[in-house]
Amino acid sequence: MADLNPEKLNVIFHGSVESKIFKLPRKYTLTHSDSTGDLFLTISNDYDLKQISSFYTRFMRDEVLAEWQKKKDHYELHFYVHVSGGFVFGWASMRDRIFRSHLPLVFQTIIYGEKNLFDNLPQLKESPILVHFQSKNEKYNKTENFGKIKENQY
């Protein structure tokens, strides 16, 4: 797993989302270019469907979606990855392994892309990270807790 290169990260704030103000809904769409290594992060009120609508992206299904959710007394950051089901490239076991190996970079990317928000509201770093591995295969269809955001700052 490579460390984040901030020069390769393209962050776009869309809709009514602001970099320093925390308001729900707040969602993330993360994609990448295999040829350049660039990362594309959209932070918005909704997922960036245009960003994930190309044939290649729909075939590979290697995008990562995330969103904040409010629970009774705290917030949680939920990530969603497509391990298997439908028309996608790769076996569930392979895709599960690849997603897991890249999760540290995914967490780094969101944390870096939201550095203004976390500087303004450091208490959000106490929020748990939950990753939803979505699969038609029950062995890989699960949700796992990856600790708090502050524990995932590499």
Phi, psi and omega per residue, in radians:
M1 nan 2.195 3.125
A2 -1.441 2.647 3.017
D3 -1.340 2.739 3.131
L4 -1.137 2.289 2.979
N5 -1.816 1.829 -3.083
P6 -0.998 -0.449 3.125
E7 -1.217 -0.324 3.139
K8 -1.686 0.024 -3.104
L9 -1.737 2.185 3.084
N10 -1.951 1.982 -3.108
V11 -1.928 2.282 3.092
I12 -2.179 2.240 2.989
F13 -1.696 2.264 -3.032
H14 -2.267 2.720 3.139
G15 1.245 -2.517 -3.099
S16 -1.623 0.189 -3.127
V17 -1.342 2.333 3.099
E18 -2.057 2.641 -3.008
S19 -1.158 -0.514 -3.067
K20 -1.884 -0.102 -3.056
I21 -1.926 2.235 -3.118
F22 -1.711 2.023 3.117
K23 -2.597 2.433 3.136
L24 -1.626 2.611 0.001
P25 -1.339 2.607 3.072
R26 -2.406 1.960 -3.030
K27 -2.210 2.733 -3.079
Y28 -2.213 2.395 3.006
T29 -2.146 2.068 -3.092
L30 -2.109 2.146 3.047
T31 -2.290 3.054 -3.140
H32 -2.587 2.873 3.051
S33 -1.851 2.119 3.089
D34 -1.136 -0.559 -3.062
S35 -1.385 -0.621 -3.085
T36 -1.861 -0.330 -3.062
G37 1.407 0.059 3.118
D38 -1.191 2.567 3.066
L39 -1.963 2.432 -3.114
F40 -2.153 2.004 -3.090
L41 -2.076 2.094 3.028
T42 -1.870 2.255 3.094
I43 -1.992 2.085 -2.980
S44 -2.697 -3.129 3.038
N45 -1.325 -0.323 -3.127
D46 -2.515 2.927 3.104
Y47 -1.181 2.582 -3.137
D48 -1.485 1.550 -3.066
L49 -1.134 -0.540 3.096
K50 -1.111 -0.665 -3.114
Q51 -1.138 -0.481 -3.075
I52 -1.977 0.354 -3.043
S53 -1.767 -0.122 -3.134
S54 -1.158 2.734 -3.135
F55 -1.010 -0.785 -3.100
Y56 -1.052 -0.805 -3.134
T57 -1.133 -0.724 3.129
R58 -1.159 -0.545 3.111
F59 -1.311 -0.796 -3.089
M60 -1.318 -0.645 -3.098
R61 0.864 0.798 3.131
D62 -1.864 0.271 3.038
E63 -1.259 2.789 3.038
V64 -2.146 2.257 3.063
L65 -1.934 2.572 3.129
A66 -2.597 2.765 3.113
E67 -2.758 2.667 3.004
W68 -1.487 2.462 3.027
Q69 -2.256 2.416 3.087
K70 -1.615 2.227 3.013
K71 -1.839 -3.064 -3.054
K72 -0.857 -0.971 -3.021
D73 -2.167 0.239 -3.127
H74 -2.781 3.020 3.070
Y75 -1.921 2.674 3.079
E76 -2.293 2.553 3.068
L77 -1.864 2.009 -3.074
H78 -1.831 2.291 3.087
F79 -1.950 2.565 -3.141
Y80 -2.266 2.179 3.083
V81 -2.218 2.484 -3.070
H82 -1.670 1.781 -3.095
V83 -1.451 -0.766 3.116
S84 -2.814 2.862 -3.132
G85 2.039 2.433 -3.110
G86 1.302 -2.749 -3.100
F87 -1.713 1.644 3.132
V88 -2.341 2.800 3.137
F89 -1.459 2.252 2.969
G90 1.750 2.698 3.074
W91 -1.288 2.663 -3.140
A92 -1.014 -0.756 -3.114
S93 -1.096 -0.716 3.131
M94 -1.172 -0.815 -3.115
R95 -1.127 -0.689 3.092
D96 -1.039 -0.812 -3.138
R97 -1.092 -0.750 -3.133
I98 -1.138 -0.832 3.128
F99 -1.031 -0.789 -3.133
R100 -1.061 -0.676 -3.122
S101 -1.206 -0.451 -3.117
H102 -1.696 -0.090 -3.122
L103 -1.004 -0.710 3.096
P104 -0.997 -0.710 3.099
L105 -1.161 -0.684 3.101
V106 -1.058 -0.840 3.135
F107 -1.075 -0.780 3.115
Q108 -0.998 -0.754 -3.094
T109 -1.093 -0.814 -3.139
I110 -1.143 -0.784 -3.119
I111 -1.091 -0.762 3.119
Y112 -1.184 -0.770 3.136
G113 -1.077 -0.455 -3.129
E114 -1.869 0.414 -3.054
K115 -1.032 -0.607 3.095
N116 -1.115 -0.712 3.128
L117 -1.132 -0.820 -3.115
F118 -1.213 -0.544 3.046
D119 -1.176 -0.664 -3.122
N120 -1.336 -0.587 -3.111
L121 -2.298 1.247 -3.067
P122 -1.067 -0.350 3.113
Q123 -1.111 -0.373 3.100
L124 -1.154 -0.361 3.106
K125 -1.189 -0.221 3.079
E126 -1.436 -0.117 -3.075
S127 -1.262 2.448 3.082
P128 -1.302 2.646 3.048
I129 -1.850 2.167 3.063
L130 -2.068 2.299 -3.141
V131 -1.971 2.193 3.112
H132 -1.738 1.908 3.063
F133 -1.556 1.921 -3.034
Q134 -1.709 2.131 -3.079
S135 -2.650 2.596 3.009
K136 -1.343 -0.284 3.098
N137 -1.542 2.029 -3.059
E138 -1.005 -0.506 3.128
K139 -1.060 -0.583 -3.081
Y140 -1.840 -0.124 -3.132
N141 -1.531 1.682 -3.058
K142 -2.728 2.872 3.040
T143 -2.073 2.304 -3.113
E144 -2.231 2.529 3.094
N145 -1.587 2.187 -3.126
F146 -1.859 0.420 3.110
G147 1.457 -2.913 -3.104
K148 -1.553 2.764 3.131
I149 -0.972 -0.749 -3.096
K150 -1.103 -0.387 3.116
E151 -1.458 -0.150 -3.072
N152 -2.008 0.414 3.065
Q153 -1.628 1.828 -3.037
Y154 -1.566 nan nan
